[in-house]
Amino acid sequence: MVNQTAPLAERIRPVTLDDLVGQEHLTGKGSILRTAIENGRIPSMILWGPPGVGKTTIAHIIAHTMQLPYFQLSAISSGVKDIREIIETAKEHSGAILFIDEIHRFNKGQQDALLGAVEKGIITLIGATTENPSFEVNSALLSRCQVYVLKALNNNDLIKLLQQAIKKDLLISQLQISLKETEAMIRISGGDARKLLNLFELVIQSLPKNALEFTITDDFVMQVAQNKIALYDKQGEQHYDIISAFIKSMRGSDPNGALYWLARMIEGGEDVKFIARRMLIFASEDIGNANPNALLLANGCFDAVSKIGYPESRIILAQCVTYLASSPKSNAAVVAIMEAQKAVQQYGDQPVPLHIRNAPTKLMKDMDYGKNYQYSHLGEGNFIVQEYLPAPLVGKRFYEPGNNARENELRKFLKERWKDKYNY
């Protein structure tokens, strides 16, 4: 019996693969996952994909189809103790399914607690993640799971979901709802089915009282959205516009503008790690050696928000943003690597000069690998002039220190060491 007080996304959640919208490459007729489910032999798996594309729904469908005991944990609020309790309960049955939402948030110890039970088949693990499992899931656990990649839902999929809601939901089906326009709902939801259905339910609840018939238009949806939700599309054009405004505000040394765009992203539910990741890139791309501490602070910020999450992470993000925006700027590092890459593309794979090659074997030494190499620490000031570039690039300068206090010190250091060679 469906709980009619539950959110719309829960009320119309499919219980069979035939009712699932999207992901035909995994669950359509003859697909790998569908065949495994129909054969009654599913592997432990990681479902990797954007928010709101059906990861949780697929787990529910598998449990319903397989008719096995089903347990669900959220990595945000669960720990090793919860895992062990479920494993002990699963041992009393012939098998059990454990669904872990946001499994990338589990630390190594929590993930390791799953290994034995997964390997012995005590539980069939279904993990859901929006992050690349190659980076976020332990290799030992990952090797015991099949990774299935879920695709973003397209516009036709999202419209089909809305039509299902109108037809199948017990409450909405009592109304005469016509979808004249859907662009606004699709754009605001950003391809997230759960967000789309939540917005649709909000629209339905905002209909005039006693209205049994109503035509949904983009204008009406925008009126509801502007009054009830923060207009921020994590997948669409506005997502990129706002992150662009955020970066450019920091680059322009305006902490006030940067804080405003940060607040817009926070209020819109942007992934905290996405924001911190862009700040980490910014620290090297736009500040670099003008203030090396910026990279350290940005990296510390990323680590901290990865452990804490919202709402407290907003304070850590704000501290880092104001520091980065208020720091001296230099793009010398990004220009330098771009110039070096151009040289690689222009001159191809040049051989490493013999004197700076590694010579771990006698044969290599006989071939003059490492011959005449001079150990820099034996020179005055820990420096000896010698060549490090291949012949066609001798004297080529890639790094041009920025005109700021710290990089001017670097320029002075390089000038003293290399004299006129690189024209520092």
N, C-alpha and C positions, 0 to 999 in steps of 0.2 A: 504494500500500500504506500503510495507516494505521499509524503508530507506536504500538504498544500501551503504550509507556512514557510517552506524552504524557498530559497532563491529560485528563479526561473531556470537557471542553468542546471540546477539539481533536479527540478521537477521533470524536465524533459530529457535527462541524461539517457542515452541509448543503453539497452541491455543486450543487444545482439549486433553482430558485425554488419548485418544488412541495413541497420538503421544509422550506422556511423556515417557522418559526413566528412569527406576528405580522406586522405591517406590510402587511396586505392592501391598504391604501389606496395603497401604492406598488408592490407586487409581485403582487397578485392578478390574476386574469383581466381583461384589458382596461384595466389601470391604466397610468399614464403611463410609469413606469420599465420595467415589464415589456414594454410595446409597443416601447419604444426598444431594449431588449436583444434582443427577438425580430427586430427589423428590422436588427440589427447596426450600429446607429448611436447610440451613447450620447454624451451631452455630458460635458464635465468637470463635476464636481459636488462639492458639499459635503453630507455626510450629518450632520445635526445632531440629536442626541437624547441621552437619559440614558445612563449606562453600561450595558453589557450588554443592549442591545436589538437588536443585529444589524448594526451598522455595518460591522465587519470582515468578517462573514459575507457581507454583500451584495457587498462588494468582491471577495471570493474567488469568489463565484458568477458575477459579471460576467466576471472573468478566465477562469474555467473555460468559460463559455458562449461568450465571444467568441474564445477560443483565440488570445489575443495574449500577447506577452511581458509578464510581470508582475513588478513591482518593489515592494517594501514598505519604507518608512522609518518610524521613530518620531521625532517632533519632539523628543522628550526627549534623544535621543542622536545625532541627525544634524545635519549642517550644510550650508553652501553647496557644499562640495567634493563631498559625497555626491550632491547634486542634479545637479551638473554632470556627474559621471561617468555617472549614469543617463541623462541627456539625450544624451550622446555615444553611449552604447550603443544608445539608442532610435533614433538617426538611421540606424543600420545595418539597421533593420527597417522594415516598412511601417506601423508603429504600435506603441505600447506603453502599458500601464496603469501608472501610479504611484500607489500607495496610501500616504497619509501619515496616520498615526494621531496624534491630538491636534494637528492642524495649527494650532490657536490658540496653541500654544506657540512657533511659529516667529516670529522677529522680522521687521521690515519688510524687511531685506536678504535674509533667507532666502526670504520670500514673493516678493519681486521677482525672485529668480533663476528662478522658475517661469514668469514671465509670457510671455516670448518663445516657449518651447516649447509652452505651452498654447495660445497664440494661433495658432501655425503648425500645430498638430495633431501635433507631434512626439510629445507624450505626451498621454494622456487622464488628467487628474488626478482622483483620488477622495480627497477629504480628509474625515477624521472628526473631529468636535468635540462636546464636551458644552457648549460655551459659545456664546452667541449670535454667529453669524458676522458680523452687522452691526457688532459692536463689536470682534471679535477677528481678523477677516480683512481685509486691505487692500482698499479699495474697488476698486482696479484689478484685483486677482485675483478678487474676488467678482463683478465684472461679467462675467467670462469663464466663470463657473460657474453651473450650476443648483443651487439649494439645495433639498434634500429633507429634510423634517422627519419624524423617526422618533418613534413614540409609545411610551410605556411599555407593557410587556407586562402583560396582565391575568392574573388568577389561572388562568383556563382555559388561557391560553397556557403558563404556567409548569408546570401539571400535565401538559400535553401534552409538554413537554420532558422531564419526568421519565419519562413513559411511553415516549418515544422511546429514552431511555437504557437502560431496562430491556429493551426489545425489540431495539435495534440494536447496542448496544455488545458487542463480542465477549467481554469479560470478565464484565460484569454479566449478560448473557443466559444465562450458564451456571448462574446461581443462580435459585432460585424466590423472587423478591422480590414482596411484595404491599404496595401503598401504602394502608394503612388510613387514615392521617391525613397531611395535607400542610401544615397551617396554620403549623406552626413553621418549616419550611424556607422557605416563601414569605415569612413575616414577617422572618426573619433576613436573607434574601437581598435584601429591599427591591426586588424587581422586576428585579434584575440577573441575567440568565440565566447568565452566566459564574460569578457568585458562587453561584447556586443549584446548578449542576452540580458546582462544587468542593465545596460542602457535602455534596451527595448522595454524592459519591465518598468523602468523609471518613466519612460514616455507614456506607457499605458496607464500608470498610476497618476499621471499628470493630465489625463484627459478630462474634459469638462464633466462635472457630476451628472449622473443619469444618462450619459452619452452611450447609447447602445451601438451606434454606427459612427465610424470615424475614419477619415483618410489621413494616413501618415505622410507628411511632407517634410522636406529638408528644413524649411523655415521653422516648423513646429519643433522638430528635434533640436535645432540650434537654440531656440528659446529655452527649452528644458535644460539643455546642457549648460548654457551660460548661467543659469540660475542654480544648478544643482551640482555640477562637477567642474573640476579644473580642466580646461580645454588643452590637452597635451596628448599628442599622438606619438607613441613610442616607436612606431614603425614607419610613419609617413613623412611627408615633406616638413611638417612643423618640427618634428624630432631633429632633423638635420639643420633647420634654420636656427633653432634655439641653441643647440650645441655649438654652432658656428658663432652665434652672438656671444656665447659664454667664452669661447676661446679668444675671440677678437677683443673682448673687453679686458681679459687678463693681459693679452699681448699689448694692448693700448695703455696698460698700467692704470686701469680704472677699477678699483676694488668694489665700488658701488654698483657699477653696471654688472660686473661679474657676479656679485651677490644676488642681484635681482634675477638674472637668468638661472643661477643655481637654485633659487627659491622656486622658480617656475618648474624646473625639472623635478625637484623634490615633491612639490604639490601634485605634479602629474604622475607620480609613482615611478619615476625613472629608476632603473637598476643602479643601486649605489656603487657597485663595482664598475659599471660603465663610466660613471662620472669620474671616479677616482683613477681609472685607467687613462682617461683622456688628460687628466691633470699630470699624471706621471709622464706621459709622452711630451706634454707641454714643457715640463721642467727641463728636458734636454733640448727640445726643438727650439724653444723661444727664450730660454734663460741660459742654459748650458754653463760654460765656465765663467760667465759673468758673476754667477753665484752658485758654486757647486753644491752648497747646502740645500738648494731648492730640490734637487733630485732626491736627496736623503729624506727631506721632509715629505715629499710627494710619495715616496716609497713607503714611509712609515704610515702615511695617511691611508694608502691602499691596504696595507696589512691590517690596520686598526678597523677600518669599516668592514673588511671581510669577516672580522671576528664579531663585530657588534651589531651591524645593521641599523635600520631605522627604529625609533626616531632619533636616538642619540647621535647617530652618525652625522646628522646635519651639522652638529657643532664642530666635529672634526673636519668635515668638508669645508666649513666656513673659515676655520683657522687656516687651513692650507690655501684656500682660494685667496684670502686677503694677503697672505705672505707672497704667493706667486705673483699676484697683480702688482704688489708694491716692490718687487725685486727688480734690480737692473736687468736689462734684456740683451741677449745676443743669440743670433741664429748661426753663429760660426760653425758649430758642430754639424748641423744638417747640411750647410753649404759644402763643408769639407768632404763629407761622405758622398754627396752627389757628384762632386768633382772627381773623386777617386773612382766612383762607379763609371763615370764617363770615360776615364782613362782605360779601365778594364775593357769596356765595350769597343774603344777605338784601337787599342793595341793588342787585344786578345790576351791569351794566357801566356804571359812572359815567364821564362824560366827563372827560378830563384837563383840569385848569384851564389856561386860555389861557397864562398867564405861564410855565408850565413845559413847554409844547409845543415841539417842534423846529420851526425855521422855515428850511429850506434853500432855499426859493424866494421870489421877490418876491410871488407871489400869497398865500402863507401869511403873509408879513409884513404885507401889506395887510389880512389878516383878523385881525390882532393876535396871531398866534401868537408867543409869546416876549416879548410886550410887558410891560414893567415887571418882567421877571425880574431879580433882583439876584444878581450873582456873589459867592458866599459868601466867597471868598478876599479880597475887598476890604474886608470888615468886620473889626472888632477880634476877635482870636482866631479869624480865618477863619470868622466866623459872622455872619449877618444874619437877623433874624426875618422869615420869610415863610411862606406856606401851601403845603403839599405834598399835602394830601388833598383829595378832591372835597367839595363843599359838604355833603352829608348826613353826612359823617364828620369834620368839623372838630372837633379836640380829642379824637378817639378815640385811646386808648392801647392798643396791641397788645403792646408789649414791656414786661414788668415784670421788671427786673433781679433776679436771685436775691440772697439774703442771704448773700453771701460776699465775701471781701476784694476780689477783682477786679471783681465786678459792682457792689459798693458804690462803687467808684471811677467806674464808668460811670454809676451813678445820680447821683453828685455832679456829674459833667460835664453830664449832661442837665438837671439841676435848675438849674445855673448858666446854661445857655443858654436854656432854655424857661420859666424862672421857674415860674409856676403853671399854665401852659397844659395840661400833661399830668399835673399832680399827682405829679411824681417826688419 
